[in-house]
């Protein structure tokens, strides 16, 4: 049985839900039970169970496994059990429901029963089980699990050649996935592949290729065993190019084989990949090369749990024998594949048997086989054709209504056109009359134009005179503009001179302050020790000298105000929240003191100076500290300056 991605995570939900509804939790010793048993049985304790007998498995489970772990153990036995005997599998599901009753257990059992019935081509039974599972999960408020039933039903529609409903179900599942999680996952990867296969079976090759390419280009980095999906996508691309480009088909099947070998060095490639390799050679016309691969795939063909794929191997092997001229072998394998429930494969098989009988000259049997093949093809497409007819009828009715509307619109347009034509004819008549009138008038205009030419000559002479005057006027304007530019240059020189004067005053004030500070320093050095020493932690060095005390600050302000009258008032007015320390730093930077000079003047460290600069920059609203110097140098009395970069 071809089990799908959805149960990889979903299968454990019944167990988890069942434990959640129990009154007692498992004892601590139970948590290590399976770890201990697996270690004692080559890593897989449940593989030692009698998997061919469901009753014996459950009896042993109850005898050996702690009760709290039995639901999980029974579920694990289900995944260990082979799918060769549906009766055994169904019996285990019955025992699972009987011994561990819970809504999620019943829903899960119905889900996998439905998948069994789909692979056994018992579509009515499958629909009943899947509908029940869907309703149970919906009542439990688990839409993603309910969508698994929708997904399996879509597979059933594909096998019944009802591709429209299959695609409808697939896209319903995809829409639900998009609502809950758009991350590329195992579910999404397999769903893309199944959508591609549905398009391929419905002969919609552009969409088939589009979904295969979407799957191939997807991000598999977060998926476990991502190589499985890439190998399957490569094999599907092989089928896409099989009939149109055998070389590309051969390339993709070899790509799938390489992916498998890179991840399974010791294992033999699966029969399905060998089958597609044989098909690629067969379509290329290399029947002798394809035959050994067909035989290898047929001998390693999976069991009959998936009837739709199982009998396809025999059919293609018979077709290959037919190609090589071995009619007896072709007939044997083709007749074996007549047990297939796939209507399309059956039709193809009968058609090939007709070719076998025709090559033998048995025209009666050949005719009967071809006739049966035609009948099956008609059955295959009956449902689709009926649906297409209904759609065509609906489209026809819509088209009829649209046609009637168009006719009415056309009648309205025709009336408008008739009126337009009459109006145009009237206009043409009027235009003809007007042209005669204009012709006569044109002759009269020629005489008038000759007179106008004479007038124009006179005007040209006047214009030449005006141009001469304009040139003189331009010369005057050019002279006036040059004088204006000269005036602007003088203004710029004046401004530059004022800036130089300001700079000179700043430099003079700075030198004067430095001289005063040096004189104070010398005075402190010359003073008696008892007058200059104030405590054990101070010295007479320049580093410990504190400049700009309150008295010094008052003196400094007076000196600065004498050199730059009104500057401090303008600064206080512009930035009223600026502290005294920030004002001192502002004035020292205005005097172009560097970091070391400011530190010595204020009696602080250079690092403190840098921190003070940053605080001042922030208060002034400057983006960077480097803009502070330019901002301060540009600040003058009575002016407001914006930050660098502002407009």
N, C-alpha and C positions, 0 to 999 in steps of 0.2 A: 504494500500500500504506500502510495506517495504521500507521506505526511508532510504537512506544510509548516511554515514558519510560525504560524499563529499560536500553536500549542506549546512552543518552547518556553514561553513565560506563562501563558494562560493555564497550562496544565496544573500548575501548582496553586492556583487560586482556590479550587475546591478544598484542598487540604488545609490551606491557611484559614479559609472561612469556617471549615468544620472545627478546627481547633478553637477558633474565636468563640464558638457557641458552646463549648464544653464547660462544665462546672469546675473541673479539676484540671490543673496544669500538670505537665510532665515533671517528674522528679528530676533532680540534677543528674542522677546516674543514667537516666534515659537518654540524655543529650549526646552521650558518647557511645551509645549502643551500636549504631551503624558504623561508626569509625572503627570500633574494636572488631566487629564482624568482618568488615571489608579488609582490614589488615590481616585477618586470619584466613581469608578466602581469596587471595590473589587480587585484592582490590575491588572485588565485586561480589558481595555476599548474596545478593538476590539472583545472580546468574546461576547459583547452585540449586535453585528451586525447580520443581518439575513443571516447566513452563508449557508443556503440552497438555496439562490437566489443571483447569482453573480451580476445581474443588480442592485438589490436593495442595495447591499453592496457598489458598486461603486458610485451610486447616493448619498447615505448617506455620503460616504467619501468626495465627492466633496462639499457637503453642509456644512460639519462640520470641516474638517481638512484644515489647511492652505495649499495653493498650493505647497509651497516648500517641504512640508512633505508628500504629497499625494503619490508619487512613493513608498516611504518606507512603508506607510500605506497599499497600495494595496498589496505589497509583503508580509507584515505581515498577511494580511487577507488570503493569499494563504496558509500560514503555520497553520492558525487557522482552515481552512476549512476541514471537514472530507472527506475521500476518498471513501465514499460509493456510490457516484453518479458521474461517470466520466464526464457526460454531463455538470454538474455544474462547475466542475473543469476546463474543457476545455473552458467553456464560460468565466470564470474569466481570463484565460490566454489571450483569444482574446481581452477582454476589457483592460487588462494590456498593450498589444501591441498597441491597438488603441488609448488609452488616453495618454500614456507616451512613444511615439516612440523613440527608441534608439537601436543601434546595440546590446548592451549587454542585453537589455530587450528581444529582439527577440531570441537571442541565448539561454538565460535562458528558455524562453517559449518552444522552440523546444527541449531543453534537458529534461524537465520534461514531455513533451508530449511523448517523446520516452520512458521514464521509465513507464508511464502509459500503453502504448501499449505493452511493454514487459510483464507487470504483467497481462495484458488482453490476452496474447498469440497471439497478432496481430503483428507478427514479421516483416512482410513486411513494415507496417506503421511505426513501431519502427525504422527500419533501415533507412527509408527516413528522419525522424525527427532527428535522431542522426547524420547522415551524414551531414545534413545541419548545426546542432549545431557545429559539429567538424570543418567544413570549416569556419564558422563565427568566432569562437574563434581563429583559426589559422591566419585568416586575421587580427584580432585585436592584434596579437602578444602575446597571452595568452595560452601557451602550457599546463599549468597545468589544466586550465579549459577545454581545448580541450580533455585532457586525461580522463575527466569525461565521455565524450561520448564514448570513447574507453572502459571504465570500464562497462558502462551500456550495451554496445554491447556484452561484454564478458558474462554478466548474461544471455543475450538472447541466446548465443551459448550454455550455460550450459543447459537451458531449452529445447533446441533442440537436446541435447545429442551430440553436436559437441564440445567435450572436448578439442581437439587439438587446435582449433581456440580460444576457451575460454582461455586456459592457455597462448596462444601466446599474447592475448590482455592484460591479467592480468600482465604478465611479462614486457610487453611494458610500462604499467603504473608504475610498480615498478622500472624499469630502469630510467624513467623520475624523479621519486621521489628521487632516489639515486643521481642523478645529482644535484638536487636543494637543498635537505636537507636530511641528513642521520639520523636525530633525530627521535626517535620513536614517532609517532603521531597517532591521531585518524584515519587518512587515512590509515596509514601503518598497524595499528591493524586490521581494517576491511578487508583490502586487503589480509593480511595473512590468515584470516579466509576463505575468498572466494576462495583463491588458494587451501586451504586444502579441501574445499567442492568439488571443481572441480576434484581434485585427487580422492576424495572418490567416486564421481559419475562415474569416469572412471575406478574404481576398482584397482587403484594404491595405495594399503594400506600403503606401506612403506613411500611414499611421503606424503600421508594424515597425518600419525602420525608425520612425521618430521615437517611439517608446523604447526600442532597443538602445538607440543612441543615448537617450536620457539616462537609462540605467548604466550604460558603460561609462558615461562621463560623471556619474555621481561620486560623492565623497564617501569612500568605504573605510576611512581611517578609524572610525569609532565602532566598527562592526567586528565581532568575533568570526573567525573563519570566512573572512570576506572573499577569499579565493573561490569559494563554492559559487557565489553569485556571479563573479566575473567569468568563471568557466562556463556557467550555464548561459550567460549573455553571449559569450563568444560562440557557443554551439548554436544559439538561436540566430545569430548573424550568419552563421554557416547556412542555416535553412533559408534565410532571406535571399542569399545570393545563389542558391542551389540551381535554380532553373535559368537564371539570366547570366550569371557570371561564375562558372564552375571553379575558375582559378581563385577568385576571391573566397568562394565557399571553402575550398581546400585550405586557404590561408587561415581562415577563422577557426576551422576545426583543429588545425595544428596548434593554433594559439591556445585553444581550450585544453588540448593535451599537454602543452608545455606548462600551463598554469597548474594542472593537476600534478604533473611529475615534480614540479618545484616544491610542492607541499606534501607529496606522498611518494617519497623516493622508492620505498620498498614495495608499494602496492601496485597491482595491475590497474590500468585505466578502466573505468566503468564501461560496461557493455554499450551504453548509450552513445558515448563518445566514439567508440570503435564503429558503431553503426553509422554515425554521421560521416566518419572518414570514408567508409565504404560507399556511402551514397554520393559523396563528392567525386570519387573516382568513377563511379558508375555513370553519373550525369556527364562527366567528361568523355564518356565512351570507352573508358579503360576497364572493361568488364572483367578481364582476367586478373587485373590488379585488385579490383574491388572484391572479387569472390572470396579470397581467404579472410578478409576482414568481416564480410557478411557472416561467414561460417563461425568465426570466433565470437562475434556478437551474439549470434543465435545460440551457440552452445552455452554462453554465459548469461543468457537472457534471464531477467528477474522472474520470479514466480508469477502465477496468474492472478495475483491479488489486484493488479491493475490491468484489466482485460483490454483496455483501449491501446495501451502501449505494447502489451505482450505479443499480440498477433500481428503487429506491424512488422516485426522482425522476420517472421516466416514469409509474409507477402513480398517484401523486398528481396529476400533471398531467392524466392521463386522467380521473381522478375530478372534477377541477375543470371540465374541458370537459363532462363529463356533467352537472354542476350547472348550467352555462350553457346546456344544451340542444344543444351542438354534438357530436352523436353520432358523426359520422365521425371527427373529430379524437380524441374520447375512445377510440374503438375502436383507432385507429392506435397511440396511446401505451400503451394497456393491453396490446395484443398484444406490443408491444416489450418490456414488462416481464415477459412470461412466461418470459424466459430467466433470471430470478432463481433462485438456489439456495435462497432462504429459503422454507421451506414455508408459513410464516404469510403472507408477502406474496403468494405464489402463490395461496393460498386466497382472500385478499381480492381479488386481481386477477380471478380467475374469477367471483367473486360480483358484482363491478362490471360485468364483461362480460355477465353475466346481466341486470343492470339495463338495459344498453344495448340488448340484443336485445328485452327486454320492452317498452321504450319504442317500439321499431320495430314491435312486434307479432309478432316472430319467436319464438313461444313455444317451439318445439322447441329452437332453439339456446339460448334462455334457460334452459330446463329442464336441458339438458346442462351448461351452465356452472355452474349452481347445484349440480347433482349432483356435478360435479368439485370444486367449492369445499368441499362437505360432506365428500367423501372425503379431501381434503387436511387439513382440520381434524381429522378422525379420526386421520390419520397423525401430525399434529403432537402430539397429546396422547396417543398410544398408549403411548409410553415412560413418560411421566409417570404415566399411568393405571395401567400395569402395576406401576410402583414403588409407587404409592399403594395398589394392591390388596394387594401384598405387605405393606406397612406396616399396612394395615387388618387383614389376616389375623393378623399378629403381635399387633396390638393386641387383636383379637378373642379370641385364645387367652389373652392376659394378662387380658382382661376376664372370660373364662369362669372362669379360676382365681380371680380376685378375687371373682367372683360366688359361687362355691362357698364360698369362705372367708366371704363375707358371709352366705350362707345358714346356715352352721354357727354363725356368731356370732349371727345372728338367732334361731336355735333356742335357743341358750343364753340369749339375752336374753328370749325368750318364756317359757321355763321360770322364769326369775327373776321375770318380770312376773306369771305365774300365782301363784307363791308369794307374791308381794307383794300381789296382789289378795285371796287367801285371808286373809293376815295383816291386811289392811285391813278386810275384812268382820268378822273376829273382833274387831278393835279397835272397829269401829262398834257391834257388839252390846254389847260391854263398855261403850262410851261411852254408849249409850242407857240401859243399866242404871244407870250412874253418874249420868246426868242426872236420872233419877227419884229416886235417892237424894239427890242434891244439891238437888233441888226441895224435898223434905221438910225437908232440913236447912236450906235457905234460910229457911223460915218460922221455924225455931227461931233462926236467926241474927238475924232482924229484932228479936226480943225482946232478944237479947243486945246488939244495937247500941244499942237505946234505953238500956239500962243503961250501955253504954259512953259514950254522949253525956253522961249525967249525970256520969260519972267524969271525962270530958274537961273539963266546965265547972269542976269542982273543980281540975283540973290547971292550967287557964288562970289561975285566980286565984293559984295558987301560982307560976306562971311570971311573972305581973306583979310579984309580990313579989320574985322572983329578979332580974328586970330592974332594979328599983329599986336592989337591992343592987349589981348589976353596974355601974350608972351611978356609984354612989359609988366603987366600986373603980377605975373608969376615971379618975375625977377624981384619985384618989390616985396612980395610975400617971403621969398627965400631970404632976402636980406633981413626982414623982420624976424624970421625964425632963427637965424644965426645969432641975432642980438639977444633973443630970448634964451637961447642955449648958453650964451656967454654969461647972462645974468644968473642962470641956474648954476653954472660952474662957480661963479663968485660966491653964491650962497653956500654951495657945498664946501668951498674953501673956508668960508667963515665958520661953518659948523665944525669942520675939522680943526680949525684953530681953537675954537672953544673947547673941543674935546681934549686937545693937547694942553690947554691951559688948566682944565680940570685935572688931568693926569699929573701935571706939574705940581699943582697944589696938593694933590693926594700924596705925591712922593715927598714933597717938602714937609707935610704934616707927619708923615710916617718917620722921616729922618729926625724931625724934631722930637717926636715921642720916644724914638729909640735913644736919642741923646739924653733925654730926661731920665729914661729908665736906667741908662748906663750910669748917669750921675748918681741916681739913688743907690744903685748897686755899689758904686765906689764909696758913697757915704756910709753905707752899712758896713762895708769892709773896714773903713777907717774909724768907725765908732768903737768905744771901749767895749770889751767883752761883756761886762755886766749889763750894757744897754742893748746889745744885739742878741743876746741869748735869752730865749724865753722858755726853754725846757730841754730835757735830755734828748728828745727826738729831733731837735732842729739844729741846723748848722748855718754858717755864714756863706755857704756856696750859692751860686746862681740857681742851682736846681731847687733848693728849698726856699728861695725868695718868692714871696707872694706879691705879685704886682696886681694893681687895680683893685685895691680895697675900696670901700665906699668913698673915701676921700679921693683916692686915685681916680675912681670912676667919675666923680663930679668934675675933677680937673680935666680928665680926658674929654668929657663931653663938652666942656667949655672950649677946649682947644679945637675940637672938631667943628663946633658950631661957628667959631670965628672964621674957620676956613671955608665952611659950607653952610652959610646961613639958611635956616629953614629946612635943612635935610632931615633932622631928627623929628621935627613936627610932621613933615610929610610922611615919614616912615610910620610914625605912631598913628596917624590918621588912616593910612592904608591898611596897616595890620595892627589893630588895637589890642589883640590878644597876645602879642609877642612879649615874652618875658624879658627881664633886664639882661639875663645871661645870653639869651638869643640875640638881643640888640647889640651887646658887646661883640659877639661873634660876627654879626652882620657888618658892624663898622670896621672891625679888623680885616675882614675879607674885602671890604670896600677899599681899604688901604693896601690891598694886595699882600697881606701877611701870609706866609706859607704855614704849613702845619706845625713845624718845629718852632717858628717864631710865636705863633699863637699859644702853643703849649707853655713856652717859657714866660710869655707875657701874663697869662692867666694862672700860671702855677699849677697846671694839670698835665696829665700824660698825653702823648700824641694819640693814643687809642681813644681817650675821652674826647679829644678834639674831633675825631672821625665820627664818634657816636653823636656828638652835638651837631655836626654837619648833617647827619642823616635826619635827626629830629627836625632841624630847621628846614631841610628840603621837604619833608612831609608836611610841615605846617604851611609852607609856601605853595604846596600842591604841585611840586616838581616830580616828574617821572623818575629821574635819575639824579644821584648826587653830583655827577659831573656837570649837570646843567646849572648848579648853584652859583658858581663863580660868574658865568656869563650873565645870569639873571641879576646878581648884585651889581656888577659893573654897569649894567644897562639902566639901573634904577637911579633916577634923578629927582630933583625937587619938583613936586607938583605934577608928576607923571605916574601913570599906572601901566605896568608891563604884564603881559600874559605869559603863561608857561611856554616852554619850547614845544613847538608842534601844534599849539592852539591857533585858531584862526578867528 
